[in-house]
């Protein structure tokens, strides 16, 4: 019997059996995950390499800086990549450009000293998108949520400023400037950004789940006590303590008898203007001379004229259309205060709502809730702008105003001033005594003008000159320097003498003037006047009311 020789394991024999078994399954998921990731982004690299030049060229025209253009393009590419692969009906190039447009409007930048960069951000975007990228007016109106007529008018004004109305020459200049863009290969940077975003998303998801579990646990285990309810310094009492009389929730006060808080219709239409309703005394928001306690609402109710394209949504009761893109509707705001008692002697204070220049938002004093509120008609969001008013809040007057971009509402309550960021709902108390240039120059203005209107910035005022040089003309006053630096000729009334009245500022450089013929007492019309050039445009469809509040006057 022969012994079978034993041989040591050589390098030619497989060593798989000698490796730890726990290392085997770890390699399979990672390889599978990597292949799955690669399959998901098939075609994305080709998309980046194909469209990066056009995106950087557009971004360069908008920002004027190669560095900012690259950042803006990377943001757009990353956004498209997060929803990759695209659906069968989705155009990735269009998606990338629209994402770039919206990101630019959200955080506009400007570098250089070219005439294009000096244009306002939205006007600059419309010029580049329509004249360089080939977008239609209707498409940009939908993207930005503005009327088509506004798109056309802003592009026309921009072309007049840049090339004196020569559209072909402006298109050539834009193409030449875009071709000068230095475009590196952004494929690797885009893929790295996607990986970072995916990892960050996984971490945030885990943190959100953990936080939710902690909150539920704390809610179940710990007793509920008194909690702060809002940034206005109000608090809600817990339901288990206090008498029934002391358990009112200040943040959502109960409606007053006979009135309910207004529920704003959610619509794509914009507010063209607002006019007061008829008071019991028969005067339009004029109120009577009946003595009432200070702070009591003696007249409420405003009417909004809405305009836009299409039906505006099912929330509107009646819509009248002269054309598919020129429709109107009327909405009543019954709890918007028009007249507030100012004292026991029968004096009253007239109040007006504040409408954002784009016509999307309105703020007013609610007679049903006893506080200032604001609504966004496009999103349906409602914000509280002040606590419930006390008589002392209206002793020296009260009013609400809105910023030119429609984001911030400011409420004046005597010596207090509260500013609300509508986007976040944050309420900030402004320092007392900080007045605009027009407010500081009120005494000087009163000597020369009976009525004036301050600009959105608060630096300039518009008034009709009554005597002296430039009588019967529109005066643009620099309130800080306290001098008239523009005297603009008023529109002709079309025959016979006429009187003029400044209705308000449409934006930072346009004033709306109402011309009234003295012969028949009928209005000769409303006009938009450029405070710099004096250019005039007739505005149709506005109500003949002395307390009209303007919104998106240029809406169709």
BELLIN-V225904 format. One record per helix or strand. SS is the DSSP state (hx for helix, st for strand). FROM is the first residue (numbers start at 1). TO is the last residue. If there is no record, write none. Layout:
SS&FROM&TO ; SS&FROM&TO
This chain:
hx&16&18 ; hx&21&40 ; hx&44&63 ; hx&66&82 ; hx&92&106 ; hx&121&131 ; hx&137&144 ; hx&148&163 ; hx&167&179 ; hx&187&221 ; st&227&228 ; st&235&236 ; hx&244&246 ; hx&250&252 ; st&270&276 ; st&278&278 ; st&284&284 ; st&297&308 ; st&320&323 ; st&326&341 ; st&348&350 ; st&354&355 ; st&361&366 ; st&371&376 ; st&382&384 ; hx&391&394 ; st&398&402 ; st&408&413 ; st&416&421 ; st&426&429 ; hx&437&440 ; hx&442&448 ; st&452&454 ; st&460&464 ; st&474&478 ; st&483&488 ; st&498&505 ; st&510&517 ; st&523&530 ; st&536&539 ; st&549&550
